[in-house]
Amino acid sequence: MKKMKLLFSIVSIVGLLCAGAVFAATNEVENASSVDPEAMSILMKMADFLAKAKSFSVTIESGYDAVQDDGQKIEFGSVRKVLVDRPNRMREDVEQRDGTKAEFIFNGEEIYAFNAKNNVYGTAEKPGNIDAAVAYFTDDLGMRMPLSEIYSAELPKFLKENIRILDYVEYARIDGVNCDHLAARMDNGDVQVWIEQGKKPLLRRIIVTYKNALGQPQYRAQLKNWDFSPKVSSSLFTFSPPKGAERIAFVATMQTGTSTGGRKGE
């Protein structure tokens, strides 16, 4: 049981956003009562572009606040390398700042989650597409996967159904790339996004503020190394347990509140 908790405490660190995460607004647009057409057009171009991509890879460098019992915010973070090959293959390799590594692999038939630090892994049968596998992983198994919406073919629909307020903020440069800075509001939080201008409207940066959570913690990420012609082979979606790795059962509830360096992370 101890190893089980360790695996899913660490795999849950894979991120802060579970399926159903939210895009939201800045204080300046909090009192607005409509969606700005220009901002929605930019957002939909990004969503349509990602939803229609047959395959892509991206590196996500993220940081997130862990609110301590005394109210202090401590930042933890990770680097995730994601490979999406629609309709039914996906891989995510994660390295936390403390060196902890984890993997998520879906091959169209099974889900695999591996924690290298404790040399343990879990599997679950889930035939179907990426959307169904991610929903099962996050909703049914209670695991976390940040920015899972951007892997979904239903991203445009999700945004249209959930955005309450959306505003254009300004032109900005992110990592030397010209971007449009948008702010939106949904029911559960505030989000700012920076979307690349031009023929490839890529998501370059995102900040999520969990306004309903204690201390209003934030999740922030830079999205880099987008590739829409990645090298894809079946071996990338095949999981072979390392020598001595122990298989344990998935748990239906999320393990949180692990101790890291004397402070609590997710």
C-alpha positions as CSV (number, residue, x, y, z in Angstrom):
1,M,0.0,0.0,0.0
2,K,2.9,2.4,0.8
3,K,4.3,1.9,-2.7
4,M,0.8,2.4,-4.2
5,K,0.5,5.7,-2.5
6,L,4.0,6.7,-3.5
7,L,3.3,6.0,-7.2
8,F,0.1,7.9,-7.4
9,S,1.2,10.7,-5.2
10,I,4.0,11.3,-7.7
11,V,2.1,10.6,-10.8
12,S,-0.6,13.0,-9.6
13,I,2.1,15.6,-9.6
14,V,2.2,15.2,-13.4
15,G,0.1,18.3,-13.2
16,L,-2.5,20.5,-11.7
17,L,-5.2,20.6,-14.3
18,C,-7.6,17.7,-14.5
19,A,-10.1,17.3,-17.4
20,G,-12.5,20.1,-17.2
21,A,-9.9,22.7,-16.3
22,V,-10.9,26.2,-17.1
23,F,-10.0,29.3,-19.1
24,A,-10.7,32.5,-17.2
25,A,-10.3,36.3,-16.9
26,T,-8.2,39.1,-15.5
27,N,-9.6,41.6,-13.0
28,E,-9.9,44.3,-15.7
29,V,-12.6,42.2,-17.5
30,E,-14.3,40.8,-14.4
31,N,-17.2,43.2,-14.8
32,A,-17.6,42.6,-18.5
33,S,-20.8,40.9,-19.7
34,S,-19.8,39.5,-23.1
35,V,-17.3,37.7,-25.2
36,D,-15.1,39.9,-27.4
37,P,-15.5,38.7,-31.0
38,E,-11.8,39.3,-31.9
39,A,-10.6,37.4,-28.9
40,M,-12.9,34.5,-29.6
41,S,-11.8,34.3,-33.2
42,I,-8.1,34.1,-32.1
43,L,-9.0,31.5,-29.5
44,M,-11.0,29.4,-31.9
45,K,-8.2,29.4,-34.5
46,M,-5.9,28.0,-31.9
47,A,-8.4,25.4,-30.8
48,D,-9.3,24.3,-34.3
49,F,-5.7,24.1,-35.3
50,L,-4.8,21.7,-32.4
51,A,-8.0,19.7,-32.7
52,K,-7.4,19.0,-36.4
53,A,-3.7,18.0,-36.1
54,K,-3.1,14.4,-36.9
55,S,-0.1,14.3,-34.6
56,F,2.1,16.6,-32.6
57,S,4.7,16.9,-29.9
58,V,5.3,19.7,-27.4
59,T,7.5,20.4,-24.4
60,I,5.7,22.0,-21.4
61,E,7.7,23.7,-18.7
62,S,5.3,24.4,-15.8
63,G,5.3,25.7,-12.3
64,Y,2.5,25.6,-9.7
65,D,1.7,26.9,-6.3
66,A,1.3,24.6,-3.3
67,V,-0.5,26.5,-0.6
68,Q,0.9,25.6,2.9
69,D,-1.1,25.2,6.1
70,D,0.1,28.7,7.1
71,G,-1.0,30.2,3.8
72,Q,2.5,30.5,2.3
73,K,2.8,29.6,-1.4
74,I,5.6,27.3,-2.5
75,E,6.3,26.7,-6.1
76,F,7.0,23.2,-7.6
77,G,7.3,22.4,-11.2
78,S,8.0,19.9,-14.0
79,V,9.0,19.5,-17.6
80,R,6.7,17.3,-19.7
81,K,7.3,16.0,-23.2
82,V,4.1,15.1,-24.8
83,L,3.4,13.1,-28.0
84,V,-0.1,12.9,-29.4
85,D,-0.8,10.5,-32.4
86,R,-4.5,10.6,-33.1
87,P,-6.9,8.9,-32.8
88,N,-5.6,6.5,-30.2
89,R,-2.0,6.9,-29.1
90,M,-0.4,9.2,-26.7
91,R,2.7,9.4,-24.5
92,E,3.8,11.8,-21.8
93,D,7.2,11.8,-20.1
94,V,7.5,13.9,-17.0
95,E,10.5,15.1,-14.9
96,Q,9.8,17.0,-11.7
97,R,12.3,19.6,-10.5
98,D,13.5,17.2,-7.8
99,G,14.4,14.6,-10.5
100,T,11.4,12.4,-10.0
101,K,10.4,10.9,-13.4
102,A,7.1,9.4,-14.5
103,E,5.4,8.2,-17.7
104,F,1.9,8.0,-19.1
105,I,1.4,5.8,-22.2
106,F,-1.8,5.0,-24.1
107,N,-1.7,2.6,-27.1
108,G,-5.3,2.4,-28.0
109,E,-6.0,-0.6,-25.8
110,E,-4.3,0.0,-22.4
111,I,-3.1,2.8,-20.2
112,Y,0.2,2.6,-18.5
113,A,1.5,4.8,-15.7
114,F,5.1,4.3,-14.4
115,N,7.1,5.9,-11.6
116,A,10.8,5.4,-12.0
117,K,11.8,6.6,-8.5
118,N,9.9,3.8,-6.8
119,N,10.1,1.4,-9.8
120,V,6.3,0.7,-9.8
121,Y,3.7,0.9,-12.4
122,G,-0.1,0.5,-13.0
123,T,-2.1,-0.5,-16.0
124,A,-5.7,-0.3,-17.0
125,E,-7.6,-1.6,-20.1
126,K,-9.3,1.2,-22.0
127,P,-9.9,0.5,-25.7
128,G,-10.8,3.7,-27.6
129,N,-9.4,7.1,-28.5
130,I,-7.3,9.6,-26.7
131,D,-10.2,11.6,-25.4
132,A,-11.8,8.5,-23.8
133,A,-8.5,7.4,-22.3
134,V,-7.7,10.8,-20.8
135,A,-11.2,11.1,-19.4
136,Y,-11.0,7.7,-17.8
137,F,-7.5,8.4,-16.4
138,T,-8.6,11.7,-14.8
139,D,-12.3,11.2,-14.0
140,D,-12.5,7.5,-13.2
141,L,-9.0,6.8,-11.8
142,G,-8.9,10.2,-10.1
143,M,-5.5,11.1,-11.6
144,R,-4.3,14.5,-12.8
145,M,-3.1,15.6,-16.2
146,P,-2.4,19.3,-16.7
147,L,-3.7,21.0,-19.9
148,S,-5.5,17.8,-20.9
149,E,-7.9,19.8,-23.0
150,I,-5.3,20.7,-25.6
151,Y,-4.9,17.0,-26.4
152,S,-8.6,16.7,-27.1
153,A,-10.3,16.7,-30.6
154,E,-13.2,18.4,-28.7
155,L,-11.3,21.4,-27.6
156,P,-13.3,23.9,-29.7
157,K,-16.6,22.6,-28.3
158,F,-15.3,22.7,-24.8
159,L,-14.3,26.3,-25.1
160,K,-17.5,27.4,-26.7
161,E,-19.6,25.7,-24.0
162,N,-17.6,26.9,-21.0
163,I,-16.3,30.4,-21.6
164,R,-18.3,33.1,-19.8
165,I,-16.2,36.2,-20.5
166,L,-13.3,36.6,-22.9
167,D,-11.3,39.7,-23.7
168,Y,-8.3,40.8,-25.8
169,V,-5.6,42.2,-23.5
170,E,-2.6,43.1,-25.7
171,Y,0.1,42.2,-28.2
172,A,3.0,40.5,-26.4
173,R,6.2,38.6,-27.2
174,I,6.8,35.2,-25.6
175,D,10.2,33.5,-26.1
176,G,10.7,35.8,-29.0
177,V,7.4,34.9,-30.7
178,N,4.7,37.5,-31.5
179,C,1.6,36.6,-29.6
180,D,-1.9,37.8,-28.7
181,H,-2.6,37.9,-25.0
182,L,-6.2,36.9,-24.1
183,A,-8.0,36.7,-20.7
184,A,-11.2,34.7,-20.1
185,R,-13.5,33.6,-17.3
186,M,-15.3,30.3,-16.7
187,D,-17.1,29.1,-13.7
188,N,-14.1,27.6,-11.8
189,G,-11.2,29.9,-12.4
190,D,-9.3,32.6,-14.3
191,V,-7.0,31.9,-17.1
192,Q,-4.7,34.0,-19.3
193,V,-3.4,32.6,-22.6
194,W,-0.8,33.8,-25.1
195,I,-1.4,32.6,-28.7
196,E,1.1,32.8,-31.5
197,Q,0.2,35.1,-34.3
198,G,0.4,33.9,-37.9
199,K,-0.4,30.7,-39.8
200,K,0.2,28.5,-36.7
201,P,-1.8,29.8,-33.8
202,L,0.0,27.9,-31.1
203,L,-0.6,28.2,-27.4
204,R,2.7,29.6,-26.0
205,R,1.9,30.4,-22.4
206,I,-0.9,29.9,-20.0
207,I,-1.6,31.0,-16.4
208,V,-4.5,29.5,-14.5
209,T,-5.7,31.1,-11.2
210,Y,-7.9,28.8,-9.1
211,K,-10.0,31.6,-7.7
212,N,-12.3,29.3,-5.7
213,A,-9.4,27.4,-4.0
214,L,-7.8,28.4,-0.7
215,G,-5.1,31.0,-1.3
216,Q,-6.0,31.2,-5.0
217,P,-3.0,29.2,-6.2
218,Q,-1.8,29.5,-9.8
219,Y,-0.6,27.1,-12.5
220,R,1.7,28.5,-15.2
221,A,3.3,26.9,-18.2
222,Q,5.4,27.8,-21.3
223,L,4.8,25.5,-24.3
224,K,7.8,25.0,-26.5
225,N,9.2,22.9,-29.3
226,W,5.9,22.4,-31.1
227,D,6.3,19.8,-33.9
228,F,3.5,18.7,-36.1
229,S,5.5,16.1,-38.0
230,P,7.0,14.2,-35.1
231,K,8.7,10.8,-35.6
232,V,6.2,8.3,-34.5
233,S,6.8,4.5,-34.1
234,S,4.8,1.8,-32.3
235,S,7.7,1.3,-29.9
236,L,7.1,4.7,-28.4
237,F,3.7,3.4,-27.2
238,T,4.9,0.0,-25.9
239,F,5.6,-0.3,-22.3
240,S,8.2,-2.8,-21.1
241,P,8.5,-2.8,-17.3
242,P,12.1,-2.3,-16.2
243,K,13.8,-5.1,-14.3
244,G,12.4,-5.5,-10.8
245,A,9.5,-3.1,-11.4
246,E,6.4,-4.0,-9.4
247,R,2.9,-3.8,-10.8
248,I,0.4,-2.4,-8.5
249,A,-3.3,-1.5,-8.9
250,F,-4.6,1.9,-9.8
251,V,-6.5,3.6,-7.0
252,A,-9.8,5.4,-7.6
253,T,-8.9,8.4,-5.4
254,M,-6.1,10.9,-5.8
255,Q,-3.3,10.9,-3.3
256,T,-2.2,14.4,-2.4
257,G,-0.3,16.3,0.3
258,T,3.0,14.5,-0.1
259,S,5.9,16.1,1.7
260,T,8.7,17.5,-0.4
261,G,11.7,19.1,1.3
262,G,9.6,19.8,4.4
263,R,6.9,21.6,2.4
264,K,3.7,20.1,0.9
265,G,3.4,19.8,-2.8
266,E,0.5,18.3,-4.9
